[in-house]
Amino acid sequence: MLHYAIVFFVIALIAALFGFGGIAAGAVEIAKILFFVFAIMAIVAFIVSLGRKG
């Protein structure tokens, strides 16, 4: 999922470079959502792994 967030961020950078503001804004929003979902899933997985060890 982090891979997709990075891909959308790169798409946003390229779109912004060529002046496509709407496409860039949409890609940035998708990248932010995917990044936060990844971060939440990573934190939950870390907490669950701590609970299983102890």
PyMOL Python script that loads the backbone (N, CA, C, O; Angstrom):
from pymol import cmd

cmd.read_pdbstr("""\
ATOM      1  N   MET A   1       0.817  -1.184   0.000  1.00  0.00           N
ATOM      2  CA  MET A   1       0.000   0.000   0.000  1.00  0.00           C
ATOM      3  C   MET A   1       0.867   1.257   0.000  1.00  0.00           C
ATOM      4  O   MET A   1       0.518   2.260  -0.622  1.00  0.00           O
ATOM      5  N   LEU A   2       1.981   1.196   0.690  1.00  0.00           N
ATOM      6  CA  LEU A   2       2.905   2.331   0.674  1.00  0.00           C
ATOM      7  C   LEU A   2       3.431   2.564  -0.739  1.00  0.00           C
ATOM      8  O   LEU A   2       3.681   3.701  -1.141  1.00  0.00           O
ATOM      9  N   HIS A   3       3.594   1.482  -1.480  1.00  0.00           N
ATOM     10  CA  HIS A   3       4.048   1.583  -2.872  1.00  0.00           C
ATOM     11  C   HIS A   3       3.061   2.417  -3.696  1.00  0.00           C
ATOM     12  O   HIS A   3       3.472   3.282  -4.469  1.00  0.00           O
ATOM     13  N   TYR A   4       1.765   2.157  -3.529  1.00  0.00           N
ATOM     14  CA  TYR A   4       0.754   2.907  -4.278  1.00  0.00           C
ATOM     15  C   TYR A   4       0.734   4.376  -3.869  1.00  0.00           C
ATOM     16  O   TYR A   4       0.522   5.253  -4.706  1.00  0.00           O
ATOM     17  N   ALA A   5       0.954   4.642  -2.590  1.00  0.00           N
ATOM     18  CA  ALA A   5       1.006   6.032  -2.135  1.00  0.00           C
ATOM     19  C   ALA A   5       2.160   6.767  -2.801  1.00  0.00           C
ATOM     20  O   ALA A   5       2.015   7.920  -3.206  1.00  0.00           O
ATOM     21  N   ILE A   6       3.289   6.112  -2.914  1.00  0.00           N
ATOM     22  CA  ILE A   6       4.455   6.725  -3.561  1.00  0.00           C
ATOM     23  C   ILE A   6       4.188   6.920  -5.050  1.00  0.00           C
ATOM     24  O   ILE A   6       4.559   7.947  -5.619  1.00  0.00           O
ATOM     25  N   VAL A   7       3.549   5.944  -5.682  1.00  0.00           N
ATOM     26  CA  VAL A   7       3.226   6.060  -7.107  1.00  0.00           C
ATOM     27  C   VAL A   7       2.304   7.251  -7.352  1.00  0.00           C
ATOM     28  O   VAL A   7       2.542   8.033  -8.273  1.00  0.00           O
ATOM     29  N   PHE A   8       1.259   7.402  -6.546  1.00  0.00           N
ATOM     30  CA  PHE A   8       0.350   8.527  -6.726  1.00  0.00           C
ATOM     31  C   PHE A   8       1.048   9.854  -6.443  1.00  0.00           C
ATOM     32  O   PHE A   8       0.744  10.858  -7.087  1.00  0.00           O
ATOM     33  N   PHE A   9       1.977   9.871  -5.492  1.00  0.00           N
ATOM     34  CA  PHE A   9       2.731  11.093  -5.213  1.00  0.00           C
ATOM     35  C   PHE A   9       3.587  11.479  -6.415  1.00  0.00           C
ATOM     36  O   PHE A   9       3.659  12.655  -6.770  1.00  0.00           O
ATOM     37  N   VAL A  10       4.229  10.506  -7.037  1.00  0.00           N
ATOM     38  CA  VAL A  10       5.043  10.780  -8.225  1.00  0.00           C
ATOM     39  C   VAL A  10       4.152  11.268  -9.371  1.00  0.00           C
ATOM     40  O   VAL A  10       4.525  12.192 -10.093  1.00  0.00           O
ATOM     41  N   ILE A  11       2.985  10.659  -9.539  1.00  0.00           N
ATOM     42  CA  ILE A  11       2.045  11.115 -10.567  1.00  0.00           C
ATOM     43  C   ILE A  11       1.642  12.559 -10.298  1.00  0.00           C
ATOM     44  O   ILE A  11       1.545  13.361 -11.227  1.00  0.00           O
ATOM     45  N   ALA A  12       1.409  12.891  -9.039  1.00  0.00           N
ATOM     46  CA  ALA A  12       1.038  14.259  -8.690  1.00  0.00           C
ATOM     47  C   ALA A  12       2.164  15.234  -9.007  1.00  0.00           C
ATOM     48  O   ALA A  12       1.913  16.332  -9.506  1.00  0.00           O
ATOM     49  N   LEU A  13       3.393  14.843  -8.722  1.00  0.00           N
ATOM     50  CA  LEU A  13       4.527  15.718  -9.024  1.00  0.00           C
ATOM     51  C   LEU A  13       4.661  15.957 -10.525  1.00  0.00           C
ATOM     52  O   LEU A  13       4.895  17.083 -10.964  1.00  0.00           O
ATOM     53  N   ILE A  14       4.512  14.898 -11.299  1.00  0.00           N
ATOM     54  CA  ILE A  14       4.632  15.028 -12.756  1.00  0.00           C
ATOM     55  C   ILE A  14       3.481  15.870 -13.301  1.00  0.00           C
ATOM     56  O   ILE A  14       3.693  16.720 -14.165  1.00  0.00           O
ATOM     57  N   ALA A  15       2.268  15.643 -12.804  1.00  0.00           N
ATOM     58  CA  ALA A  15       1.121  16.417 -13.266  1.00  0.00           C
ATOM     59  C   ALA A  15       1.279  17.895 -12.903  1.00  0.00           C
ATOM     60  O   ALA A  15       0.949  18.771 -13.703  1.00  0.00           O
ATOM     61  N   ALA A  16       1.777  18.170 -11.713  1.00  0.00           N
ATOM     62  CA  ALA A  16       1.989  19.563 -11.310  1.00  0.00           C
ATOM     63  C   ALA A  16       3.073  20.215 -12.160  1.00  0.00           C
ATOM     64  O   ALA A  16       2.982  21.398 -12.487  1.00  0.00           O
ATOM     65  N   LEU A  17       4.079  19.460 -12.511  1.00  0.00           N
ATOM     66  CA  LEU A  17       5.167  19.982 -13.330  1.00  0.00           C
ATOM     67  C   LEU A  17       4.651  20.430 -14.698  1.00  0.00           C
ATOM     68  O   LEU A  17       5.110  21.438 -15.235  1.00  0.00           O
ATOM     69  N   PHE A  18       3.698  19.684 -15.261  1.00  0.00           N
ATOM     70  CA  PHE A  18       3.159  20.011 -16.569  1.00  0.00           C
ATOM     71  C   PHE A  18       1.939  20.932 -16.498  1.00  0.00           C
ATOM     72  O   PHE A  18       1.362  21.267 -17.532  1.00  0.00           O
ATOM     73  N   GLY A  19       1.541  21.343 -15.297  1.00  0.00           N
ATOM     74  CA  GLY A  19       0.473  22.320 -15.159  1.00  0.00           C
ATOM     75  C   GLY A  19      -0.928  21.765 -15.041  1.00  0.00           C
ATOM     76  O   GLY A  19      -1.896  22.512 -15.179  1.00  0.00           O
ATOM     77  N   PHE A  20      -1.062  20.490 -14.792  1.00  0.00           N
ATOM     78  CA  PHE A  20      -2.384  19.894 -14.606  1.00  0.00           C
ATOM     79  C   PHE A  20      -2.738  19.931 -13.118  1.00  0.00           C
ATOM     80  O   PHE A  20      -2.557  18.943 -12.405  1.00  0.00           O
ATOM     81  N   GLY A  21      -3.237  21.065 -12.663  1.00  0.00           N
ATOM     82  CA  GLY A  21      -3.500  21.263 -11.238  1.00  0.00           C
ATOM     83  C   GLY A  21      -4.554  20.343 -10.670  1.00  0.00           C
ATOM     84  O   GLY A  21      -4.395  19.831  -9.562  1.00  0.00           O
ATOM     85  N   GLY A  22      -5.633  20.121 -11.410  1.00  0.00           N
ATOM     86  CA  GLY A  22      -6.706  19.265 -10.917  1.00  0.00           C
ATOM     87  C   GLY A  22      -6.274  17.826 -10.749  1.00  0.00           C
ATOM     88  O   GLY A  22      -6.606  17.180  -9.754  1.00  0.00           O
ATOM     89  N   ILE A  23      -5.535  17.324 -11.717  1.00  0.00           N
ATOM     90  CA  ILE A  23      -5.045  15.949 -11.646  1.00  0.00           C
ATOM     91  C   ILE A  23      -4.035  15.817 -10.513  1.00  0.00           C
ATOM     92  O   ILE A  23      -4.034  14.824  -9.785  1.00  0.00           O
ATOM     93  N   ALA A  24      -3.183  16.817 -10.369  1.00  0.00           N
ATOM     94  CA  ALA A  24      -2.177  16.785  -9.306  1.00  0.00           C
ATOM     95  C   ALA A  24      -2.848  16.791  -7.934  1.00  0.00           C
ATOM     96  O   ALA A  24      -2.446  16.045  -7.040  1.00  0.00           O
ATOM     97  N   ALA A  25      -3.860  17.625  -7.770  1.00  0.00           N
ATOM     98  CA  ALA A  25      -4.555  17.688  -6.484  1.00  0.00           C
ATOM     99  C   ALA A  25      -5.244  16.369  -6.159  1.00  0.00           C
ATOM    100  O   ALA A  25      -5.217  15.918  -5.014  1.00  0.00           O
ATOM    101  N   GLY A  26      -5.857  15.753  -7.159  1.00  0.00           N
ATOM    102  CA  GLY A  26      -6.505  14.460  -6.943  1.00  0.00           C
ATOM    103  C   GLY A  26      -5.514  13.375  -6.574  1.00  0.00           C
ATOM    104  O   GLY A  26      -5.770  12.564  -5.684  1.00  0.00           O
ATOM    105  N   ALA A  27      -4.385  13.361  -7.257  1.00  0.00           N
ATOM    106  CA  ALA A  27      -3.367  12.342  -6.970  1.00  0.00           C
ATOM    107  C   ALA A  27      -2.761  12.544  -5.585  1.00  0.00           C
ATOM    108  O   ALA A  27      -2.453  11.574  -4.893  1.00  0.00           O
ATOM    109  N   VAL A  28      -2.590  13.796  -5.182  1.00  0.00           N
ATOM    110  CA  VAL A  28      -2.051  14.069  -3.845  1.00  0.00           C
ATOM    111  C   VAL A  28      -3.028  13.588  -2.776  1.00  0.00           C
ATOM    112  O   VAL A  28      -2.613  12.997  -1.779  1.00  0.00           O
ATOM    113  N   GLU A  29      -4.312  13.835  -2.976  1.00  0.00           N
ATOM    114  CA  GLU A  29      -5.304  13.385  -1.998  1.00  0.00           C
ATOM    115  C   GLU A  29      -5.314  11.863  -1.878  1.00  0.00           C
ATOM    116  O   GLU A  29      -5.381  11.331  -0.770  1.00  0.00           O
ATOM    117  N   ILE A  30      -5.248  11.164  -3.000  1.00  0.00           N
ATOM    118  CA  ILE A  30      -5.209   9.699  -2.968  1.00  0.00           C
ATOM    119  C   ILE A  30      -3.949   9.220  -2.265  1.00  0.00           C
ATOM    120  O   ILE A  30      -4.001   8.285  -1.466  1.00  0.00           O
ATOM    121  N   ALA A  31      -2.816   9.855  -2.555  1.00  0.00           N
ATOM    122  CA  ALA A  31      -1.552   9.466  -1.918  1.00  0.00           C
ATOM    123  C   ALA A  31      -1.620   9.682  -0.412  1.00  0.00           C
ATOM    124  O   ALA A  31      -1.129   8.848   0.349  1.00  0.00           O
ATOM    125  N   LYS A  32      -2.216  10.784   0.032  1.00  0.00           N
ATOM    126  CA  LYS A  32      -2.324  11.045   1.468  1.00  0.00           C
ATOM    127  C   LYS A  32      -3.198  10.007   2.148  1.00  0.00           C
ATOM    128  O   LYS A  32      -2.855   9.507   3.219  1.00  0.00           O
ATOM    129  N   ILE A  33      -4.323   9.681   1.531  1.00  0.00           N
ATOM    130  CA  ILE A  33      -5.228   8.691   2.118  1.00  0.00           C
ATOM    131  C   ILE A  33      -4.535   7.341   2.230  1.00  0.00           C
ATOM    132  O   ILE A  33      -4.592   6.695   3.276  1.00  0.00           O
ATOM    133  N   LEU A  34      -3.881   6.913   1.153  1.00  0.00           N
ATOM    134  CA  LEU A  34      -3.195   5.620   1.182  1.00  0.00           C
ATOM    135  C   LEU A  34      -2.069   5.602   2.207  1.00  0.00           C
ATOM    136  O   LEU A  34      -1.857   4.590   2.875  1.00  0.00           O
ATOM    137  N   PHE A  35      -1.343   6.716   2.337  1.00  0.00           N
ATOM    138  CA  PHE A  35      -0.258   6.764   3.306  1.00  0.00           C
ATOM    139  C   PHE A  35      -0.790   6.639   4.730  1.00  0.00           C
ATOM    140  O   PHE A  35      -0.225   5.902   5.538  1.00  0.00           O
ATOM    141  N   PHE A  36      -1.869   7.350   5.043  1.00  0.00           N
ATOM    142  CA  PHE A  36      -2.405   7.278   6.397  1.00  0.00           C
ATOM    143  C   PHE A  36      -3.006   5.909   6.698  1.00  0.00           C
ATOM    144  O   PHE A  36      -2.897   5.419   7.822  1.00  0.00           O
ATOM    145  N   VAL A  37      -3.637   5.293   5.708  1.00  0.00           N
ATOM    146  CA  VAL A  37      -4.145   3.931   5.914  1.00  0.00           C
ATOM    147  C   VAL A  37      -2.980   2.979   6.171  1.00  0.00           C
ATOM    148  O   VAL A  37      -3.061   2.122   7.051  1.00  0.00           O
ATOM    149  N   PHE A  38      -1.890   3.127   5.401  1.00  0.00           N
ATOM    150  CA  PHE A  38      -0.709   2.296   5.624  1.00  0.00           C
ATOM    151  C   PHE A  38      -0.144   2.518   7.013  1.00  0.00           C
ATOM    152  O   PHE A  38       0.189   1.556   7.705  1.00  0.00           O
ATOM    153  N   ALA A  39      -0.032   3.770   7.434  1.00  0.00           N
ATOM    154  CA  ALA A  39       0.540   4.082   8.741  1.00  0.00           C
ATOM    155  C   ALA A  39      -0.309   3.486   9.862  1.00  0.00           C
ATOM    156  O   ALA A  39       0.236   2.933  10.817  1.00  0.00           O
ATOM    157  N   ILE A  40      -1.634   3.590   9.762  1.00  0.00           N
ATOM    158  CA  ILE A  40      -2.515   3.022  10.785  1.00  0.00           C
ATOM    159  C   ILE A  40      -2.384   1.510  10.821  1.00  0.00           C
ATOM    160  O   ILE A  40      -2.329   0.917  11.898  1.00  0.00           O
ATOM    161  N   MET A  41      -2.334   0.878   9.650  1.00  0.00           N
ATOM    162  CA  MET A  41      -2.190  -0.580   9.612  1.00  0.00           C
ATOM    163  C   MET A  41      -0.849  -1.018  10.184  1.00  0.00           C
ATOM    164  O   MET A  41      -0.774  -2.046  10.857  1.00  0.00           O
ATOM    165  N   ALA A  42       0.204  -0.260   9.928  1.00  0.00           N
ATOM    166  CA  ALA A  42       1.520  -0.602  10.465  1.00  0.00           C
ATOM    167  C   ALA A  42       1.533  -0.484  11.990  1.00  0.00           C
ATOM    168  O   ALA A  42       2.104  -1.338  12.669  1.00  0.00           O
ATOM    169  N   ILE A  43       0.918   0.550  12.527  1.00  0.00           N
ATOM    170  CA  ILE A  43       0.861   0.735  13.978  1.00  0.00           C
ATOM    171  C   ILE A  43       0.051  -0.376  14.630  1.00  0.00           C
ATOM    172  O   ILE A  43       0.452  -0.909  15.665  1.00  0.00           O
ATOM    173  N   VAL A  44      -1.079  -0.728  14.039  1.00  0.00           N
ATOM    174  CA  VAL A  44      -1.908  -1.810  14.584  1.00  0.00           C
ATOM    175  C   VAL A  44      -1.148  -3.130  14.548  1.00  0.00           C
ATOM    176  O   VAL A  44      -1.192  -3.892  15.514  1.00  0.00           O
ATOM    177  N   ALA A  45      -0.456  -3.411  13.454  1.00  0.00           N
ATOM    178  CA  ALA A  45       0.313  -4.654  13.350  1.00  0.00           C
ATOM    179  C   ALA A  45       1.433  -4.682  14.394  1.00  0.00           C
ATOM    180  O   ALA A  45       1.724  -5.732  14.967  1.00  0.00           O
ATOM    181  N   PHE A  46       2.050  -3.544  14.637  1.00  0.00           N
ATOM    182  CA  PHE A  46       3.113  -3.478  15.644  1.00  0.00           C
ATOM    183  C   PHE A  46       2.563  -3.744  17.036  1.00  0.00           C
ATOM    184  O   PHE A  46       3.165  -4.488  17.811  1.00  0.00           O
ATOM    185  N   ILE A  47       1.423  -3.141  17.359  1.00  0.00           N
ATOM    186  CA  ILE A  47       0.822  -3.341  18.677  1.00  0.00           C
ATOM    187  C   ILE A  47       0.376  -4.785  18.860  1.00  0.00           C
ATOM    188  O   ILE A  47       0.553  -5.359  19.934  1.00  0.00           O
ATOM    189  N   VAL A  48      -0.200  -5.372  17.821  1.00  0.00           N
ATOM    190  CA  VAL A  48      -0.644  -6.772  17.912  1.00  0.00           C
ATOM    191  C   VAL A  48       0.560  -7.693  18.086  1.00  0.00           C
ATOM    192  O   VAL A  48       0.484  -8.664  18.839  1.00  0.00           O
ATOM    193  N   SER A  49       1.666  -7.408  17.408  1.00  0.00           N
ATOM    194  CA  SER A  49       2.841  -8.261  17.556  1.00  0.00           C
ATOM    195  C   SER A  49       3.443  -8.129  18.943  1.00  0.00           C
ATOM    196  O   SER A  49       3.997  -9.097  19.463  1.00  0.00           O
ATOM    197  N   LEU A  50       3.351  -6.960  19.556  1.00  0.00           N
ATOM    198  CA  LEU A  50       3.826  -6.807  20.933  1.00  0.00           C
ATOM    199  C   LEU A  50       2.956  -7.594  21.904  1.00  0.00           C
ATOM    200  O   LEU A  50       3.459  -8.162  22.873  1.00  0.00           O
ATOM    201  N   GLY A  51       1.673  -7.627  21.649  1.00  0.00           N
ATOM    202  CA  GLY A  51       0.741  -8.353  22.514  1.00  0.00           C
ATOM    203  C   GLY A  51       0.940  -9.855  22.438  1.00  0.00           C
ATOM    204  O   GLY A  51       0.741 -10.548  23.436  1.00  0.00           O
ATOM    205  N   ARG A  52       1.326 -10.376  21.286  1.00  0.00           N
ATOM    206  CA  ARG A  52       1.513 -11.822  21.136  1.00  0.00           C
ATOM    207  C   ARG A  52       2.814 -12.303  21.761  1.00  0.00           C
ATOM    208  O   ARG A  52       2.901 -13.452  22.195  1.00  0.00           O
ATOM    209  N   LYS A  53       3.821 -11.449  21.814  1.00  0.00           N
ATOM    210  CA  LYS A  53       5.120 -11.864  22.378  1.00  0.00           C
ATOM    211  C   LYS A  53       5.081 -11.897  23.904  1.00  0.00           C
ATOM    212  O   LYS A  53       5.730 -12.737  24.527  1.00  0.00           O
ATOM    213  N   GLY A  54       4.334 -11.000  24.491  1.00  0.00           N
ATOM    214  CA  GLY A  54       4.377 -10.869  25.954  1.00  0.00           C
ATOM    215  C   GLY A  54       3.253 -11.521  26.583  1.00  0.00           C
ATOM    216  O   GLY A  54       3.137 -11.505  27.809  1.00  0.00           O
TER     217      GLY A  54
END
""", "prot")
cmd.dss("prot")
cmd.show_as("cartoon", "prot")
cmd.util.cbc("prot")
cmd.orient("prot")
